[in-house]
């Protein structure tokens, strides 16, 4: 039995190595970074050190230098265990540092045990001499190569982001935690009629017209006690005297530690909508439909923009910013120990600062834009509507408190509906919150379900297509709505509450989801008689499956064909799947993937493809692949599946889209599920 020191800043990685080596009979001691590991090495004199390279504080390379420099640890065998560098990138400075082996974290446990046993068998004599100058030069060359790749990727991303933001149909303001604007897009200058320099700092407040600027700044500065956002309908006068109406939404931004970091504001010219509403009320004619269509088209434009941003940015921003942090620390440490000259280190750190600032701006603005999009990819399956209602009521109980008396009448024989639990929960949440706000002094909320058969020759005043439905009825005893309000109830951004009290998207979102599920939503209300919302969702003959307990997803040995045009995501997928044991064939385009498949002699069990790729879309690739390999399973992934949804309305049976960004657990779970489904 040997004493092995494992050094890794991720607890899960240390746990995996501890389990594997402990099974082989070794005693494992652990450190989360280099300085801690160095102290343990001097105190306990391990037989072998297994260390990651990129770590906060003292990294694996510096740890190796320190171990080799000390007399009591100079001959201790060291193995680099890395996921950020390929073996060819690591080998030069590893050999120059007297490191015995380089092992990728994607290697299987057997290879890990075999490598450890080999190095232990070689003994302490395996630690070769250290060529410090060569090691430093090789390490810096590897870091610089990675930095160049990430720098170029982020530069391309920031350029793409700026083009998208400037093409936005709404004005955008982005600023710091004091409410001072540091970015405005081209569309905002067009709406307000002022140059960009006049809208920076506090100049952007002219977008809010006669609205209380102090109230807006309280939101922008993170001093609001609600959810840190507010929306206003403003009358704005342009420099030439022209008057327009704008919807201004301001939202505070928080960083990863939930600290206030700035704000984002969007300015939408709704002059045409306001004028159309005025004409409609004056003439009492049907122009409200036209206004509704314009508002809906505006929301669709925002959804499309948000989806495009998500697809391009979610792929790489997270990994770029994380790697920038690691590289900055490495360069700082090299400069501190005079292994890198001051001029070079300052230049590199200056470039990295610009990368980080650009990435943080892109992340902040992207996340805020995504909140305006309501389009979702719905993976429909049979679900119990009654159970969703019970879970929703339990979740909302602390919010509604004792003011409301909730009464349920749920049909015991209610048939399952073809939907997704998360979107049904969103419908229930929106409708329950609306009912709660309609009863500020308390009241009763009745929720009922029933099976309904709608014949082809129906006489019902609510037009519902013939079929079998599960009917959900939500009835409150609130103040109700006037006929005029009822006409606009499901319009996006329409609200009867005061300024800053709501976005007017609750009923619009519920209405859109129900339509997407193939159902109908009708509202009946009058002043003093409360509101009744009736939803019909199509029933399904498929049985409701009990969700399995969440567990660490298993890997496998199957062959997976990956098609992904983003280099960073393709590399991440390859490493993650390879680490889980899969054989991976990776291509950047659909035609390249088909070429790989044509020359692969063995079975390809699964195609994992991005939905939107240049030249050939994911579903087109799947169709061509099935012509030659009909038994290959299909799993799509996308930061935004708008094109797919526009084509199908919802996903066809058996077609699944894994939304980006996804965690390793979500990826491996989806892959395992897709493989199991394809094997049936």
Phi, psi and omega in degrees: 000132181249156174264121184240126178266118180256126183239115181199138181279354177255121183298325181295322178294317179296321181296319179298312181295319179300319180295313183295311183286328175296323177298328180278359175096009181269155173267123185251127171246150192233149172219144184267351175200174191295318183297317178297319181296322181298317179297318181293323180296318178291329184278322189246351177047068180295159178280340181201145175245122177249109189231143169289164179262304181275113178213152175293155182073230177281119182274181184294326180292316179294323176302317179299317178302315182293320180295319181289335182280340182268140184297320186282346181239005186299329183257008180291126178297140181231138175237126173280130181235100194229152174241348185267338180241147170283161183299321181295329179286328186273329189306317183301309182281342175291312180296320181291339180264002180075028178277134188289317184214160170238124184232130179279144180292344177282353179293153180281162183303326180297319179293323177299310181297319181297316180297315180299316180297321179297312182294320178296323180294325178290335176076185185292344178290347181289340181285107185281182179290158184253123174259090189301312183298316180294321180297313180299317181296317180293319180295315179297322178297318179294317179296317181296322179297316178296317180299318180299315180299313182291323179298314180295319180298317182288325177297316177297320181295315181295322177297315179297319179298314182297321177297318180293316181297320180290338178269003182296143177284354178238156174285144183230133175236135177229132185211182185270185186287349177266003179087009180270126181285136175237001175207133169225145181269172184297322182299326180294319179296327178291319181293312187276338180077027180231152177291160184301322183295334178284343184260357178280175185057234179264005180297337181295343182294344176296341177296337184269002176056235185267009177290150180301109182292329178297321179295320179294318180294329177298322177291311182299329181268008175072028183256006177278143184274352183273235183259015175074031178214159176204152181228140185225147168257117191240145171263117187241132178256124179282163182306326181279002180098350179291138183252135176225165176249139182224143167268120180246121177243128181241137181217135176284150179245138178239147180276188184297337179264016179064020176271143180296127186238353182154203182209162170228141176228142174240141182235117183243123178287109182245026181303315180299321180294316180297314180296322178295320178296319179296318178295322181295315180293324182288316184268346182051047177244186190271029182283356177297330179294319179296318178297320178298318179298319180295319179295321180293319178298323179296318178295323177296320178298318179295320179297318179297316178299312181299319180295318179297318178298315181299317183298319184277322189268323183298337182297319192233344187300316182299311182292325180297313182293321179295316182291326176301320180296315180298315183293320178301316180296319180296316181294319178300317181291322177297320179291321182295329180262013176060027174269355177221132184292152188298319183297315180295317182296319179297318180296315180295316181294326177296316177296319180296323178299318178295322177298313182297315181299314179298317179296318180293322176296317180296317179299312182299311183291321179299313182297324179289319178299324182296334181292342181273346181271136180244003181282132184231150168273123184251115174271093187283140174208166181293131180218157181270109181295322179300317180295321178298322179294316180298316181294322179294317179297320179295323180291323184273350184306314180295334182283312183282339175061216183263000181293325183254143173254110183265124180241129180243143175225086188259125182297126183294330183258023184300128180285154179292153178246154179270098184204194177230130185308322185293320181284327175295319177298324179293320177300310182298320180298311182299315183290322180291318178296319177300316179296319180299317181287339176279352180233067183298335180262011181096172180160196182245142177236115182256127179239124184225151175230155179198153171278139183225136173247118180257113181284164181293331182259038184301151175246009184295137178294340176268113183291114179231130178302148180299143179155186180256129185228157164257122183263129176246124180240127177238116185237129177242167179251033182282194186284348177078179182236148173285166179299323180293316179296320182299326180295332184255005193303323184260012177285137175299138176073004178273127178210147178260001180279168180293170179302132178080004183263001179169161183264344184076021182254355185299301180291325179298318179294315179299317180298317180295319180295316181299316177299319181294330178279001180083017182253191180225152176228128179230145181239133175235125183200154174204153183303130178083356183238015176073190183226138175238123176251124181244124181240132173247121177245134181300137176274162180226153177273354180290141179285152176282125180266134177285125181296137180286154177299137181290130180216168178297123184295141179281152174271207180184182180240008182291166178263130182238129176265116182256128176237111184207124185278343177277120184301315183297316180292320179298319179294318179297316179299316182298314181294316182296313182291322178296320178298327179280000175104354183282152170271129189241131170248119188244136179220153183268345181220167177297311178301321179296324178294319178295324178295317177299315181296323182294329182261001180275122185284337185263190180280142171248110186281334186210139169257121175249106190231141169294150180284314185254111177224149179294139175090314182209124179286163183300318182291329176293318177300316181297319180296315180295320181295321181292339177296326180259330184228076184294342183270358181286130177287160183234131172223119178267159174218148181192145170283343178198119184254038183300316181297319180295318181292320179299328182283319187255343188084299168225174184288143175292155178303135179087353179258124182236139176243124176271114185286138175269152352284149181234154178277167176300318180299315180297319180298308184294325177295314180297319179296315181297319179296315180297320178294319179295319179295317181294332183282345182287000000 
